[in-house]
Amino acid sequence: MGFFDLFKKKKVEETTADVAPVTTEEQQAIAREEEQQAQAQAEVERKELEAGLEKTKEGFFGKLKRAIAGRTTVDADVLDDLEEVLITSDVGVDTTVKIIKRIEERVARDKYLNTEELQHILRDEIAQLMEESHRSTEDFGIEVKEGTPFVLMVVGVNGAGKTTTIGKLAAQLTKAGRKVYIGAADTFRAAAIDQLAVWAERAGATMVRQEMGSDPASVAYDTLRSAVANNADVVLIDTAGRLHNKVGLMKELTKIRNVMSKVIPDAPHDVMLVLDGSTGQNAFEQAKQFTEATQVTSLTITKLDGTAKGGVVIGISDKFHIPVRYIGIGEGIDQLKMFDRKEFVRAMFGDAK
């Protein structure tokens, strides 16, 4: 070993000696700090959700408080009033009947039930009625497939918030480090294509478009081919929101699906129906029409921050047995939230005591 080798060895030893190993106490301190940051972020998310559902909470609880004011036990009169509260909060008749029946069974079994216990039972029943939405929070709830783009086709009537939802979802996915392609297959409205282009640019996603009036299936086909060629992770396909002719809508959506499957055999992996929560019972009819026109596998409920009709989330999830993936609680690009049924109930009812 030469002199310079000895010198280098000494320098390496000195450098190694200067870097003290991380102690167990330091590791624990780092873990505590990370946990505190996660808790702080969760609290921010919780407050945003509560703020977004404030009108629904005030409307629902205002009615509920009036219904049970001065009552000490849950009897037939209380249940009749509760039934009215649920229906007028846009929970829907079928779901309301189901909730009332379950509470009646509890009353019959427990013999004595006070109005405070009623609120606990009500929140439990509502949470159980809604479909589980996400298995993981990674990639904003999208189950990205390595090597093949995950294809999500978005459907819904014009004005429900499809374009905005696609833009916000793309932003969350690019934030998570995913490469996103957007297909502007709503080719019947120039405004839809231009609006989507703005959102794609804001989100850092790549948009594929054709001229207005082009074949929507052709746009979807081009988008998937480009996404595959450029190793994209997620593809979001916008579609036209027309319901005046259900047969025509069914044919168009079927054609888009068939064309996409020629590029990626099992595409689309998810068909998401976007509904405007502020339309209340009309959202039920839209869900009915679209589920008859095509296979819908997930829901997004938008505009919940500006309405007291958030109860529609409960009824639609229960009636159609389709999970609510996301809810929109504001105009901001980060105000599309992954839906968590327990957090939703918590925001509506407050913390259980």
N, C-alpha and C positions, 0 to 999 in steps of 0.2 A: 504494500500500500504506500503510495507516494505522499509527499507533504501536503499537496493540494487535496488529496482524498481525505487525509486526516482533518484538514481544515474544514472541508465540507461536512464531514461527519460531526465535527464539534458544533458547527452552526446549526445542523439539523437537531442535535440534542438540545442546544440552547433554546431553539425555537419551540421544540416540543415541550421543554420544561416551562416556557413562558405561558403556554396554553393550559391553564388549570382545568381539570375535568369538571364537568357539571355535577354538582353534588345532588344528593337526593332532596335536600331542602330546596335547592334552586329549581329542580324539576317540579316539585310540588307547588312552588310559587308560580311557575309558568302555567301549570295546569289550572291553578286557582284563577289566575288572570284571564285565561282563555274561557273558563267557565263563566266568570263574571261578565265578560264581553258578550258571550252567547246569551246570558240571561238578560242583559241590557237590551240587546237586539230583539229578543223575544218580547220584552215589555213594550218596546217601540211598536212592533208589529201588532201587539194586542191593543194598544191604545188607538192605532190607526183603524183597526177593525171596529172597535167600539164607536169611534167617531163616525165611521162610514155607515154604521147601522143604528145611529142615534135616533133617527126619525121613526124607524121601525120599532125600536125598543120603547120609545115614548108612546107611540100609538098603541102598541100591544099592551103595555103595562098600564097605561091610563085606563084602557077598557077593562083589564083584569082587576085592577084595584077597585073600580066602581062596581064590578060584578060581585066581589066578595066583601065589600065594605060592610062592616057590622055583623058579618056572619062568623060563626065559630066552628061550625061543622059543615062537611060537604054532604049536602042532600040533593034531592032531585032539582030543586030550584037553582042551586049553585051550578049544577051540571048543565042545566038548560041555558043559563047565562054564559057559562064557559063555552058552550057550543056556538053561541052567537058571536062571542069574542073571536073565536078561531076562524069562523067563516068570514066575518067582516075584516079580518086581518089577512085575507087572501090565502089562507092555508089550503082551502079547497074543501068541498063537501065530503068527498070520499075519505080523505085523510082525517078530517074532523070527526066523522062518525067512528073511525077506527080508534082515535085517541080517546074519545068519550067512552067507548065500549071497554077499553082497557082500564080506564079509571073506575068505571062502574064495577068491574070485576075486583079491583083492589078494595073498593069500599065494602063490597059484599063480603070479602074475605077477612078484612081487618075490622069490620063492624063499625069502628069509630075512626074517623079521619078528620083532622082539622084543616083549616084553609092554608096554614103555613106548610103542612105536609103536601098539600095539593100542588104547590109550586115546585117542590122537589120531584114529585112524581111526573109532573108535566114536562119538566126539562129532561128527565130520563127517557120518557116515552118519545119525545121529539128527536133526541139524539139517536135512539134505536131505529126510528123509522127511516132516517136518511141513509143513503148508500155510502159505504166507505169509498173515499176518493183516490187516495194516493198510497202507494206502498213505500215510496221514498221521496224525500225532498230534494234529492240530487237532481241537477239539470232541470230545476223548476218543475219537477213531477213528470217530465217526459222520459220514457224508458228508451234512451238512445241505444241503438244497436251498433256495435263496433263493426265497421266494414260496409254497412249498408245504411243509407239515410232512413231515418224515421219519418214517415209521411203522415201528416195530419191534414185532413180535408175539413174546411170550415164552412158550415152552412147556416142559414138564417135569413129572415126577411130584411129588406133594406131599412136602415135606421135602427136596427137592434144593437149595433156596435160591433159588427164583424170586423171591419177594417181596423178600427181602433184596438180591438182585442188582439188581432194578428200582430200589429205593430208593437204592442206592449209585451206580448209573448216572445216575439223575436228579440226584443231588447233584453229580456231576462235571460234568454238562452245565450246570446252573444256575451252577456256579462259573465255567464258561467263558463265561457271559453269555447262555446260551440259554434261551428260554421253553419249559418242558416241561409237557406234559399226560400224566396217567396214567389209563388206563381200567381199572377194577376189574371185569374180565370173568370172574373166578373167583367166580361168584355162588352156588356150592354150599357154601361154607364162610364163615360169618360172621366167623370169626377171621381169615381171609385178607383180607377187606375192611378190618377194623379195623386189622390190622397194616400194611396198605398205606397206610392213612390216616395212621398215625404216621410212616411213612417219607416220605410226600409232604410232610408238614408240616416235617419235619427238613430235607428237601432244598430246600424253597422251591418245590415244584411244585404244579400244580393237579390235583386228582383228581376224576374223574367217576364216580359210583356210582349204583346203584339198590338196591332192596330185595333181600334174600337170596332166591334162587330165581328171580330175573328171568332173562330170556333174555340169555345172554352176548353174542350178536350185537347185540342192542339197545343194550347198554352200549357196545360198540365203535363202533357207528354214532353214538350221541350224543356220544361222546368226540371222534371225528373231526370232526363238524359243529361242535362247540364250539371245537376247536383251530383249524379253518380260519377261523371267524368272529372269533377273537381273535388271529390271526396268530402262532400257536405255531410253534416251530421243530422240535420233536421230540415225537412221541407214542409212549408205551410202553404196550402192551396186555398185561395179565396174562390168563392163561387157566387153566382148571381142569386139575389134574394127575391125571387118572384114566386108568389103563391096563387096567382089568379087562375092558373091552369096546373092542377096537381099532376096530371098525366104528363104534361110537357116537362115539368120539373123532374119527375121520376125518370123520364127517358134521358134527360140531360145529365143528371147525377150518375145514372147507371153507365152512360157512355164515358164520362170522365173516369169513373172507377175502372172500367174495362180497359181503357187506354193506358192508365197508370200501371195496371197489373202486367202489361206487356214489357215494361221497363223493370219494375220491381214486383215479382210475382204476388207477394202478399200485401201490396199497397192497395188502399190506404190502411195504415195500422190503427188509426183512430179517426172517427167522424164526429166532429164536435159541433153541436148546435148552440148558437149564441142567441140568448133570449133577453129582451129588455125587461128587467124586473119591475120597472115603473108602470108597466101595462097591466099588472095584476092578472086577472082571470084571462085576459087575452093571450097571455104567455102560455097558458094551458092549451088553448086552441092551436097556437103555433106549434107547440111541442107535438100535439096530436097529428097535425098535418104532416110535419116533417118525418116523424117516426113511421108514418104510413108510406111516405114517399121514398125513404131510404133507411138503411140501418144506421141508427144513431148510437154511438157508444159512449159519449160524454157530453156534459153540458157546461156552459158558462153563462152565468146570470150577471148582467151589466146594470149600471146606473142605480145601484142600491143606495148610494149616498143621498140621492135626491128624492127619495120616496119613503112612505111608511108601509109599503107593500112587500117588505122583505120576507113575509111569511110564505110568499109564493115559492121560495127556495125549498121549503119543507114539503109542500104539497106536490110539486113537480118531481122531486127526487123520489118520493114515496110512490106516486101514481104510476110513473113510467119505469121505475126500477133502473134508472140510469144515474151514474154518479155525477155529481157536480164537481168539476175539476177546478174551476176558477170563479171568482166573483169580482166584479168591478166596483170599486168604492170611491172613485174619483177620476178626474181628468188626467192626473199626472202619469208619466210613463211608468212609474213604479207602483201605481195604485191598482194593478191587477194582482189579486192575491190568490195563492193556492187555497182551496177550500178545505177546511178542517171542521168536521161536524161538531166536535166537542168545543172548539174555540168559538164556533158560530153560536152555539147554545149559550156558552159563557157570556158572549158579548150581548146576547139578548136578555139573559136572566141575571147577569152578574155572578160573582163567585158564590158557590154553594156554602151555606153556613152550617 
